[in-house]
Amino acid sequence: MSTTEPLITTICAPATPHGVGALALIRMSGPQALEVAGRVFRSAACPDLTQSEGYRTYFGHVRDSSGELLDEVLLSVFRAPHSYTGEDSVEISCHGSLYIQDALLRTLVENGAVLAGPGEFSQRAFMNGKMDLAQAEAVADLIASENRTSHKLAMDQMRGVFSQELSALRSRLLELASLMELELDFSDENVEFADKKELRSLVESLLESIGKLCDSFSMGNAMKKGVPVAIAGLVNSGKSTLLNALLGEEKALVTPVAGTTRDTIEDVLVVDGIPFRFIDTAGLRHIGEVDEMSQEHIEKLGVKRSLETIRSAAVLMLVLDASRPETYTESLQSVASFNNEHILFIINKIDLVCNIDVILAGFMNTLCNTFVTSSKSNTSVLPVSAAKNIGIEDIKNTLVAKIRPDLDRNAIILTNLRHY
């Protein structure tokens, strides 16, 4: 439907997913919604739907155009402007048979309705002033939400939290523009309409507010797709075993052969309402010039992709083999140039060593000597055994502890590229 044509048609569509179920919901909206519904629906409680008040539900039956009984249904009436779309609307709850759903839709169309296009109910709500564009977009995000955090972000946006923030920003920008215009118009008359310190304070406040909104986009995008967590390390350090332990399933192939993982493997796990997208990468090691048709060339491409994945991840989990302390320096040097927001040093295979305290002390000494960011608060050292499922919950808890403040720090989080 064009956004310029008048809303003279009455649209109908299923509100429930296509498929067999106990119940299905067909909704209809438009100026003729009650009239069309009245042609197919009969109820002793409401002989004439066009005279019904809003927010009423009636039990009755529907018949097709030939008069054949289709189903016993519940029909709810919503009067304009107090409906989702702002128009007269009805919702018909029928049994979930595919035949009943298709026959009912066909009957509504035969009696004057037209099938709605994708998102047309929300489009009408927007055009009728029931919601702004950001709220309409949030409806799709709410439907697609798969965890508590993405659901909360969508709900906040649908309730107008983001729109209210933009409105407040607009008011402050208009205030700044008007003050600046006054200063320019009377600059030759030595008349000061605004205190320079107040102007500077207003500009700085605006820049801070806009900066926070822009900075929140990466977090908002991560909440929809999963916070990217790169699992990196030297070959055979136990990265794939760790991925499987975190996910609780055999997602990655695990063998004693070095270089088994040639490409990135990823999956999403929701921990305490936060989605994390764990990415198992190829083992990091130096591979010199090789023939393009060789197995080493394939592994080299995998290592290159791993480095790109690590560089873009919000969280880096560097996996080290506790039973091979001589590899610590090489492991740390392989990722020393990266500047990830959060870093977890996973000392894996602690079940293979006798004195973990000695191992951890040795690692901390190596870390301080080779990794310049070790003094920052964004790093953590966690001893685990992925094979024995030891310390896995500590990893999950640490991830939540690192990401949760990022969410709490931003009262409003951008989730849509258009807003950014």
Contacts in CASP RR format, 6 or more apart in sequence:
PFRMAT RR
TARGET T0000
AUTHOR 0000-0000-0000
METHOD contacts of the structure
MODEL  1
MSTTEPLITTICAPATPHGVGALALIRMSGPQALEVAGRVFRSAACPDLT
QSEGYRTYFGHVRDSSGELLDEVLLSVFRAPHSYTGEDSVEISCHGSLYI
QDALLRTLVENGAVLAGPGEFSQRAFMNGKMDLAQAEAVADLIASENRTS
HKLAMDQMRGVFSQELSALRSRLLELASLMELELDFSDENVEFADKKELR
SLVESLLESIGKLCDSFSMGNAMKKGVPVAIAGLVNSGKSTLLNALLGEE
KALVTPVAGTTRDTIEDVLVVDGIPFRFIDTAGLRHIGEVDEMSQEHIEK
LGVKRSLETIRSAAVLMLVLDASRPETYTESLQSVASFNNEHILFIINKI
DLVCNIDVILAGFMNTLCNTFVTSSKSNTSVLPVSAAKNIGIEDIKNTLV
AKIRPDLDRNAIILTNLRHY
1 9 0 8 1.000
1 117 0 8 1.000
1 120 0 8 1.000
1 123 0 8 1.000
3 123 0 8 1.000
3 127 0 8 1.000
7 30 0 8 1.000
7 31 0 8 1.000
7 87 0 8 1.000
7 124 0 8 1.000
7 127 0 8 1.000
7 128 0 8 1.000
8 31 0 8 1.000
9 30 0 8 1.000
9 113 0 8 1.000
9 114 0 8 1.000
10 28 0 8 1.000
10 29 0 8 1.000
10 30 0 8 1.000
10 31 0 8 1.000
10 32 0 8 1.000
10 33 0 8 1.000
10 36 0 8 1.000
10 112 0 8 1.000
10 113 0 8 1.000
10 114 0 8 1.000
11 28 0 8 1.000
11 29 0 8 1.000
11 30 0 8 1.000
11 113 0 8 1.000
11 114 0 8 1.000
11 115 0 8 1.000
11 116 0 8 1.000
11 117 0 8 1.000
11 120 0 8 1.000
11 121 0 8 1.000
11 124 0 8 1.000
12 26 0 8 1.000
12 27 0 8 1.000
12 28 0 8 1.000
12 29 0 8 1.000
12 36 0 8 1.000
12 105 0 8 1.000
12 108 0 8 1.000
12 109 0 8 1.000
12 113 0 8 1.000
12 114 0 8 1.000
12 115 0 8 1.000
12 116 0 8 1.000
13 26 0 8 1.000
13 27 0 8 1.000
13 105 0 8 1.000
13 115 0 8 1.000
13 116 0 8 1.000
13 117 0 8 1.000
13 120 0 8 1.000
13 121 0 8 1.000
14 24 0 8 1.000
14 25 0 8 1.000
14 26 0 8 1.000
14 27 0 8 1.000
14 101 0 8 1.000
14 105 0 8 1.000
15 25 0 8 1.000
15 26 0 8 1.000
15 27 0 8 1.000
15 91 0 8 1.000
16 23 0 8 1.000
16 24 0 8 1.000
16 25 0 8 1.000
16 96 0 8 1.000
18 98 0 8 1.000
18 101 0 8 1.000
19 96 0 8 1.000
19 98 0 8 1.000
19 101 0 8 1.000
20 96 0 8 1.000
20 97 0 8 1.000
20 98 0 8 1.000
21 96 0 8 1.000
22 95 0 8 1.000
22 96 0 8 1.000
23 93 0 8 1.000
23 94 0 8 1.000
23 95 0 8 1.000
23 96 0 8 1.000
24 93 0 8 1.000
24 94 0 8 1.000
24 95 0 8 1.000
24 96 0 8 1.000
24 97 0 8 1.000
24 100 0 8 1.000
24 101 0 8 1.000
25 91 0 8 1.000
25 92 0 8 1.000
25 93 0 8 1.000
25 94 0 8 1.000
26 91 0 8 1.000
26 92 0 8 1.000
26 94 0 8 1.000
26 101 0 8 1.000
26 104 0 8 1.000
26 105 0 8 1.000
26 108 0 8 1.000
27 89 0 8 1.000
27 90 0 8 1.000
27 91 0 8 1.000
27 92 0 8 1.000
27 121 0 8 1.000
28 36 0 8 1.000
28 37 0 8 1.000
28 89 0 8 1.000
28 90 0 8 1.000
28 91 0 8 1.000
28 92 0 8 1.000
28 108 0 8 1.000
28 113 0 8 1.000
29 83 0 8 1.000
29 84 0 8 1.000
29 85 0 8 1.000
29 86 0 8 1.000
29 87 0 8 1.000
29 88 0 8 1.000
29 89 0 8 1.000
29 116 0 8 1.000
29 121 0 8 1.000
29 124 0 8 1.000
30 85 0 8 1.000
30 87 0 8 1.000
30 88 0 8 1.000
30 89 0 8 1.000
30 124 0 8 1.000
31 87 0 8 1.000
31 88 0 8 1.000
32 112 0 8 1.000
32 113 0 8 1.000
33 87 0 8 1.000
33 88 0 8 1.000
33 89 0 8 1.000
33 90 0 8 1.000
33 113 0 8 1.000
34 49 0 8 1.000
34 50 0 8 1.000
34 52 0 8 1.000
34 77 0 8 1.000
34 88 0 8 1.000
34 90 0 8 1.000
35 49 0 8 1.000
35 50 0 8 1.000
36 108 0 8 1.000
36 111 0 8 1.000
36 112 0 8 1.000
36 113 0 8 1.000
37 49 0 8 1.000
37 75 0 8 1.000
37 90 0 8 1.000
37 92 0 8 1.000
37 108 0 8 1.000
38 48 0 8 1.000
38 49 0 8 1.000
38 50 0 8 1.000
39 111 0 8 1.000
40 62 0 8 1.000
40 63 0 8 1.000
40 64 0 8 1.000
40 104 0 8 1.000
40 107 0 8 1.000
40 108 0 8 1.000
40 111 0 8 1.000
41 49 0 8 1.000
41 58 0 8 1.000
41 60 0 8 1.000
41 61 0 8 1.000
41 62 0 8 1.000
41 73 0 8 1.000
41 75 0 8 1.000
41 92 0 8 1.000
42 60 0 8 1.000
42 61 0 8 1.000
42 62 0 8 1.000
42 63 0 8 1.000
43 58 0 8 1.000
43 59 0 8 1.000
43 60 0 8 1.000
43 61 0 8 1.000
43 75 0 8 1.000
44 60 0 8 1.000
45 58 0 8 1.000
45 59 0 8 1.000
45 60 0 8 1.000
46 52 0 8 1.000
46 56 0 8 1.000
46 58 0 8 1.000
49 75 0 8 1.000
49 77 0 8 1.000
49 90 0 8 1.000
52 58 0 8 1.000
52 77 0 8 1.000
53 77 0 8 1.000
53 79 0 8 1.000
54 77 0 8 1.000
54 78 0 8 1.000
54 79 0 8 1.000
54 82 0 8 1.000
55 76 0 8 1.000
55 77 0 8 1.000
55 78 0 8 1.000
55 79 0 8 1.000
55 82 0 8 1.000
56 76 0 8 1.000
56 77 0 8 1.000
57 74 0 8 1.000
57 75 0 8 1.000
57 76 0 8 1.000
57 77 0 8 1.000
58 74 0 8 1.000
58 75 0 8 1.000
58 76 0 8 1.000
58 77 0 8 1.000
59 72 0 8 1.000
59 73 0 8 1.000
59 74 0 8 1.000
60 72 0 8 1.000
60 73 0 8 1.000
60 74 0 8 1.000
60 75 0 8 1.000
61 69 0 8 1.000
61 70 0 8 1.000
61 71 0 8 1.000
61 72 0 8 1.000
61 73 0 8 1.000
62 69 0 8 1.000
62 70 0 8 1.000
62 71 0 8 1.000
62 73 0 8 1.000
62 92 0 8 1.000
62 94 0 8 1.000
62 104 0 8 1.000
62 107 0 8 1.000
63 69 0 8 1.000
63 70 0 8 1.000
63 107 0 8 1.000
64 70 0 8 1.000
64 103 0 8 1.000
64 106 0 8 1.000
64 107 0 8 1.000
65 107 0 8 1.000
65 110 0 8 1.000
65 111 0 8 1.000
70 94 0 8 1.000
70 100 0 8 1.000
70 103 0 8 1.000
70 104 0 8 1.000
70 107 0 8 1.000
71 94 0 8 1.000
71 95 0 8 1.000
71 97 0 8 1.000
71 100 0 8 1.000
71 104 0 8 1.000
73 92 0 8 1.000
73 93 0 8 1.000
73 94 0 8 1.000
74 92 0 8 1.000
74 93 0 8 1.000
75 90 0 8 1.000
75 91 0 8 1.000
75 92 0 8 1.000
75 93 0 8 1.000
76 90 0 8 1.000
76 91 0 8 1.000
76 92 0 8 1.000
76 93 0 8 1.000
77 89 0 8 1.000
77 90 0 8 1.000
78 84 0 8 1.000
78 88 0 8 1.000
78 89 0 8 1.000
78 90 0 8 1.000
78 91 0 8 1.000
79 88 0 8 1.000
80 86 0 8 1.000
80 87 0 8 1.000
80 88 0 8 1.000
80 89 0 8 1.000
81 87 0 8 1.000
81 128 0 8 1.000
81 130 0 8 1.000
83 89 0 8 1.000
84 121 0 8 1.000
84 125 0 8 1.000
84 130 0 8 1.000
85 121 0 8 1.000
85 124 0 8 1.000
85 125 0 8 1.000
85 128 0 8 1.000
85 130 0 8 1.000
86 124 0 8 1.000
86 125 0 8 1.000
86 128 0 8 1.000
86 129 0 8 1.000
86 130 0 8 1.000
87 124 0 8 1.000
87 128 0 8 1.000
92 104 0 8 1.000
94 100 0 8 1.000
94 101 0 8 1.000
94 104 0 8 1.000
105 115 0 8 1.000
109 115 0 8 1.000
119 140 0 8 1.000
122 131 0 8 1.000
122 136 0 8 1.000
122 139 0 8 1.000
122 140 0 8 1.000
123 136 0 8 1.000
125 131 0 8 1.000
125 136 0 8 1.000
126 132 0 8 1.000
126 133 0 8 1.000
126 135 0 8 1.000
126 136 0 8 1.000
131 139 0 8 1.000
131 158 0 8 1.000
132 160 0 8 1.000
132 163 0 8 1.000
134 157 0 8 1.000
134 160 0 8 1.000
134 162 0 8 1.000
134 163 0 8 1.000
134 166 0 8 1.000
134 416 0 8 1.000
134 419 0 8 1.000
135 157 0 8 1.000
135 158 0 8 1.000
135 159 0 8 1.000
135 160 0 8 1.000
135 163 0 8 1.000
137 157 0 8 1.000
137 416 0 8 1.000
137 418 0 8 1.000
138 154 0 8 1.000
138 155 0 8 1.000
138 157 0 8 1.000
138 158 0 8 1.000
138 162 0 8 1.000
139 158 0 8 1.000
141 150 0 8 1.000
141 153 0 8 1.000
141 154 0 8 1.000
141 157 0 8 1.000
141 158 0 8 1.000
141 224 0 8 1.000
141 415 0 8 1.000
141 416 0 8 1.000
142 151 0 8 1.000
142 154 0 8 1.000
142 155 0 8 1.000
142 158 0 8 1.000
144 150 0 8 1.000
144 224 0 8 1.000
145 151 0 8 1.000
145 153 0 8 1.000
145 154 0 8 1.000
146 270 0 8 1.000
146 275 0 8 1.000
147 270 0 8 1.000
147 273 0 8 1.000
147 274 0 8 1.000
147 275 0 8 1.000
148 270 0 8 1.000
148 273 0 8 1.000
148 274 0 8 1.000
149 223 0 8 1.000
149 273 0 8 1.000
149 274 0 8 1.000
149 275 0 8 1.000
149 407 0 8 1.000
150 223 0 8 1.000
150 224 0 8 1.000
150 275 0 8 1.000
150 415 0 8 1.000
153 220 0 8 1.000
153 223 0 8 1.000
153 224 0 8 1.000
153 413 0 8 1.000
153 415 0 8 1.000
154 415 0 8 1.000
156 162 0 8 1.000
156 412 0 8 1.000
157 163 0 8 1.000
157 415 0 8 1.000
161 411 0 8 1.000
161 412 0 8 1.000
162 412 0 8 1.000
162 414 0 8 1.000
162 419 0 8 1.000
165 209 0 8 1.000
165 213 0 8 1.000
165 412 0 8 1.000
169 206 0 8 1.000
169 209 0 8 1.000
169 210 0 8 1.000
172 202 0 8 1.000
172 205 0 8 1.000
172 206 0 8 1.000
172 209 0 8 1.000
173 206 0 8 1.000
175 202 0 8 1.000
176 199 0 8 1.000
176 202 0 8 1.000
176 203 0 8 1.000
176 206 0 8 1.000
179 193 0 8 1.000
179 194 0 8 1.000
179 199 0 8 1.000
179 202 0 8 1.000
180 199 0 8 1.000
182 193 0 8 1.000
182 194 0 8 1.000
183 192 0 8 1.000
183 193 0 8 1.000
183 194 0 8 1.000
186 193 0 8 1.000
212 410 0 8 1.000
213 412 0 8 1.000
213 414 0 8 1.000
213 419 0 8 1.000
214 414 0 8 1.000
214 420 0 8 1.000
215 410 0 8 1.000
216 410 0 8 1.000
216 412 0 8 1.000
216 413 0 8 1.000
216 414 0 8 1.000
217 413 0 8 1.000
217 414 0 8 1.000
217 415 0 8 1.000
217 417 0 8 1.000
217 419 0 8 1.000
217 420 0 8 1.000
218 314 0 8 1.000
219 406 0 8 1.000
219 407 0 8 1.000
219 410 0 8 1.000
219 413 0 8 1.000
220 413 0 8 1.000
220 414 0 8 1.000
220 415 0 8 1.000
221 415 0 8 1.000
222 228 0 8 1.000
222 275 0 8 1.000
222 277 0 8 1.000
222 314 0 8 1.000
223 274 0 8 1.000
223 275 0 8 1.000
223 407 0 8 1.000
223 413 0 8 1.000
223 415 0 8 1.000
224 415 0 8 1.000
225 268 0 8 1.000
225 275 0 8 1.000
225 277 0 8 1.000
226 268 0 8 1.000
226 275 0 8 1.000
226 276 0 8 1.000
226 277 0 8 1.000
227 274 0 8 1.000
227 275 0 8 1.000
227 276 0 8 1.000
227 277 0 8 1.000
227 314 0 8 1.000
227 315 0 8 1.000
227 399 0 8 1.000
227 403 0 8 1.000
228 277 0 8 1.000
228 279 0 8 1.000
228 309 0 8 1.000
228 312 0 8 1.000
228 313 0 8 1.000
228 314 0 8 1.000
228 315 0 8 1.000
229 276 0 8 1.000
229 277 0 8 1.000
229 278 0 8 1.000
229 279 0 8 1.000
229 313 0 8 1.000
229 314 0 8 1.000
229 315 0 8 1.000
229 316 0 8 1.000
229 317 0 8 1.000
229 399 0 8 1.000
230 279 0 8 1.000
230 281 0 8 1.000
230 306 0 8 1.000
230 309 0 8 1.000
230 310 0 8 1.000
230 313 0 8 1.000
230 315 0 8 1.000
230 316 0 8 1.000
230 317 0 8 1.000
230 340 0 8 1.000
231 239 0 8 1.000
231 242 0 8 1.000
231 243 0 8 1.000
231 278 0 8 1.000
231 279 0 8 1.000
231 280 0 8 1.000
231 281 0 8 1.000
231 317 0 8 1.000
231 319 0 8 1.000
232 239 0 8 1.000
232 281 0 8 1.000
232 283 0 8 1.000
232 284 0 8 1.000
232 306 0 8 1.000
232 310 0 8 1.000
232 316 0 8 1.000
232 317 0 8 1.000
232 318 0 8 1.000
232 319 0 8 1.000
232 334 0 8 1.000
232 335 0 8 1.000
233 239 0 8 1.000
233 281 0 8 1.000
233 283 0 8 1.000
233 284 0 8 1.000
233 318 0 8 1.000
233 319 0 8 1.000
233 320 0 8 1.000
233 331 0 8 1.000
233 334 0 8 1.000
233 335 0 8 1.000
234 283 0 8 1.000
234 284 0 8 1.000
234 285 0 8 1.000
234 320 0 8 1.000
234 321 0 8 1.000
234 327 0 8 1.000
234 330 0 8 1.000
234 331 0 8 1.000
234 334 0 8 1.000
235 258 0 8 1.000
235 259 0 8 1.000
235 283 0 8 1.000
235 284 0 8 1.000
235 285 0 8 1.000
236 256 0 8 1.000
236 258 0 8 1.000
236 259 0 8 1.000
236 321 0 8 1.000
237 283 0 8 1.000
237 319 0 8 1.000
237 320 0 8 1.000
237 321 0 8 1.000
237 327 0 8 1.000
237 331 0 8 1.000
237 348 0 8 1.000
238 254 0 8 1.000
238 319 0 8 1.000
238 321 0 8 1.000
238 348 0 8 1.000
238 349 0 8 1.000
238 386 0 8 1.000
239 252 0 8 1.000
239 261 0 8 1.000
239 280 0 8 1.000
239 281 0 8 1.000
239 283 0 8 1.000
239 319 0 8 1.000
240 252 0 8 1.000
240 253 0 8 1.000
240 254 0 8 1.000
240 260 0 8 1.000
240 261 0 8 1.000
240 265 0 8 1.000
240 280 0 8 1.000
241 252 0 8 1.000
241 254 0 8 1.000
241 348 0 8 1.000
241 386 0 8 1.000
241 387 0 8 1.000
242 317 0 8 1.000
242 319 0 8 1.000
242 346 0 8 1.000
242 348 0 8 1.000
242 384 0 8 1.000
242 386 0 8 1.000
243 251 0 8 1.000
243 252 0 8 1.000
243 265 0 8 1.000
243 267 0 8 1.000
243 278 0 8 1.000
243 280 0 8 1.000
244 250 0 8 1.000
244 251 0 8 1.000
244 252 0 8 1.000
244 254 0 8 1.000
244 386 0 8 1.000
245 386 0 8 1.000
245 387 0 8 1.000
245 389 0 8 1.000
245 392 0 8 1.000
246 269 0 8 1.000
246 278 0 8 1.000
246 392 0 8 1.000
246 395 0 8 1.000
246 396 0 8 1.000
247 267 0 8 1.000
247 269 0 8 1.000
247 278 0 8 1.000
251 265 0 8 1.000
251 267 0 8 1.000
251 280 0 8 1.000
252 261 0 8 1.000
252 265 0 8 1.000
252 280 0 8 1.000
253 260 0 8 1.000
253 261 0 8 1.000
254 260 0 8 1.000
259 282 0 8 1.000
259 283 0 8 1.000
259 299 0 8 1.000
261 280 0 8 1.000
261 281 0 8 1.000
261 282 0 8 1.000
261 283 0 8 1.000
262 282 0 8 1.000
262 298 0 8 1.000
262 299 0 8 1.000
262 301 0 8 1.000
262 302 0 8 1.000
263 282 0 8 1.000
263 302 0 8 1.000
263 305 0 8 1.000
264 279 0 8 1.000
264 280 0 8 1.000
264 281 0 8 1.000
264 282 0 8 1.000
264 302 0 8 1.000
264 305 0 8 1.000
264 306 0 8 1.000
264 309 0 8 1.000
265 279 0 8 1.000
265 280 0 8 1.000
266 277 0 8 1.000
266 278 0 8 1.000
266 279 0 8 1.000
266 280 0 8 1.000
267 277 0 8 1.000
267 278 0 8 1.000
268 275 0 8 1.000
268 276 0 8 1.000
268 277 0 8 1.000
268 278 0 8 1.000
269 275 0 8 1.000
269 276 0 8 1.000
269 278 0 8 1.000
270 276 0 8 1.000
271 396 0 8 1.000
271 399 0 8 1.000
271 400 0 8 1.000
272 396 0 8 1.000
272 400 0 8 1.000
272 404 0 8 1.000
274 399 0 8 1.000
274 400 0 8 1.000
274 403 0 8 1.000
274 404 0 8 1.000
274 407 0 8 1.000
276 315 0 8 1.000
276 399 0 8 1.000
276 403 0 8 1.000
279 309 0 8 1.000
279 313 0 8 1.000
281 305 0 8 1.000
281 306 0 8 1.000
281 309 0 8 1.000
281 310 0 8 1.000
282 299 0 8 1.000
282 302 0 8 1.000
282 303 0 8 1.000
282 305 0 8 1.000
282 306 0 8 1.000
283 303 0 8 1.000
283 306 0 8 1.000
284 303 0 8 1.000
284 306 0 8 1.000
284 307 0 8 1.000
284 331 0 8 1.000
284 334 0 8 1.000
284 335 0 8 1.000
285 303 0 8 1.000
285 334 0 8 1.000
287 296 0 8 1.000
287 299 0 8 1.000
287 300 0 8 1.000
287 303 0 8 1.000
288 300 0 8 1.000
290 296 0 8 1.000
290 297 0 8 1.000
290 300 0 8 1.000
291 297 0 8 1.000
310 316 0 8 1.000
310 335 0 8 1.000
310 338 0 8 1.000
310 340 0 8 1.000
311 338 0 8 1.000
313 340 0 8 1.000
314 340 0 8 1.000
314 341 0 8 1.000
314 342 0 8 1.000
314 403 0 8 1.000
315 340 0 8 1.000
315 341 0 8 1.000
315 342 0 8 1.000
315 343 0 8 1.000
315 344 0 8 1.000
315 399 0 8 1.000
315 402 0 8 1.000
315 403 0 8 1.000
316 335 0 8 1.000
316 338 0 8 1.000
316 340 0 8 1.000
316 342 0 8 1.000
316 343 0 8 1.000
316 344 0 8 1.000
317 343 0 8 1.000
317 344 0 8 1.000
317 346 0 8 1.000
317 395 0 8 1.000
318 331 0 8 1.000
318 332 0 8 1.000
318 335 0 8 1.000
318 343 0 8 1.000
318 344 0 8 1.000
318 345 0 8 1.000
318 346 0 8 1.000
319 346 0 8 1.000
319 348 0 8 1.000
320 327 0 8 1.000
320 328 0 8 1.000
320 331 0 8 1.000
320 345 0 8 1.000
320 346 0 8 1.000
320 347 0 8 1.000
320 348 0 8 1.000
320 363 0 8 1.000
321 327 0 8 1.000
321 348 0 8 1.000
321 349 0 8 1.000
322 347 0 8 1.000
322 348 0 8 1.000
322 349 0 8 1.000
322 350 0 8 1.000
322 352 0 8 1.000
322 353 0 8 1.000
322 356 0 8 1.000
322 359 0 8 1.000
322 383 0 8 1.000
323 349 0 8 1.000
323 352 0 8 1.000
323 353 0 8 1.000
325 359 0 8 1.000
325 362 0 8 1.000
325 363 0 8 1.000
325 366 0 8 1.000
328 362 0 8 1.000
328 363 0 8 1.000
328 366 0 8 1.000
328 367 0 8 1.000
329 366 0 8 1.000
329 370 0 8 1.000
332 366 0 8 1.000
332 367 0 8 1.000
332 370 0 8 1.000
332 371 0 8 1.000
333 370 0 8 1.000
336 370 0 8 1.000
336 371 0 8 1.000
336 372 0 8 1.000
339 373 0 8 1.000
340 378 0 8 1.000
341 378 0 8 1.000
342 378 0 8 1.000
342 379 0 8 1.000
342 402 0 8 1.000
342 403 0 8 1.000
343 373 0 8 1.000
343 378 0 8 1.000
343 379 0 8 1.000
343 380 0 8 1.000
344 379 0 8 1.000
344 380 0 8 1.000
344 381 0 8 1.000
344 382 0 8 1.000
344 395 0 8 1.000
344 398 0 8 1.000
344 399 0 8 1.000
345 363 0 8 1.000
345 367 0 8 1.000
345 379 0 8 1.000
345 380 0 8 1.000
345 381 0 8 1.000
345 382 0 8 1.000
346 382 0 8 1.000
346 384 0 8 1.000
346 395 0 8 1.000
347 356 0 8 1.000
347 359 0 8 1.000
347 360 0 8 1.000
347 363 0 8 1.000
347 381 0 8 1.000
347 382 0 8 1.000
347 383 0 8 1.000
347 384 0 8 1.000
348 384 0 8 1.000
348 385 0 8 1.000
348 386 0 8 1.000
349 385 0 8 1.000
349 386 0 8 1.000
349 387 0 8 1.000
350 356 0 8 1.000
350 359 0 8 1.000
350 383 0 8 1.000
350 384 0 8 1.000
350 385 0 8 1.000
350 390 0 8 1.000
351 385 0 8 1.000
351 387 0 8 1.000
351 388 0 8 1.000
351 390 0 8 1.000
353 359 0 8 1.000
356 383 0 8 1.000
359 383 0 8 1.000
360 381 0 8 1.000
360 383 0 8 1.000
363 381 0 8 1.000
364 381 0 8 1.000
367 374 0 8 1.000
367 381 0 8 1.000
368 374 0 8 1.000
368 375 0 8 1.000
373 379 0 8 1.000
378 402 0 8 1.000
380 398 0 8 1.000
380 402 0 8 1.000
382 391 0 8 1.000
382 394 0 8 1.000
382 395 0 8 1.000
382 398 0 8 1.000
383 391 0 8 1.000
384 390 0 8 1.000
384 391 0 8 1.000
384 392 0 8 1.000
384 394 0 8 1.000
384 395 0 8 1.000
385 391 0 8 1.000
386 392 0 8 1.000
407 413 0 8 1.000
414 420 0 8 1.000
END
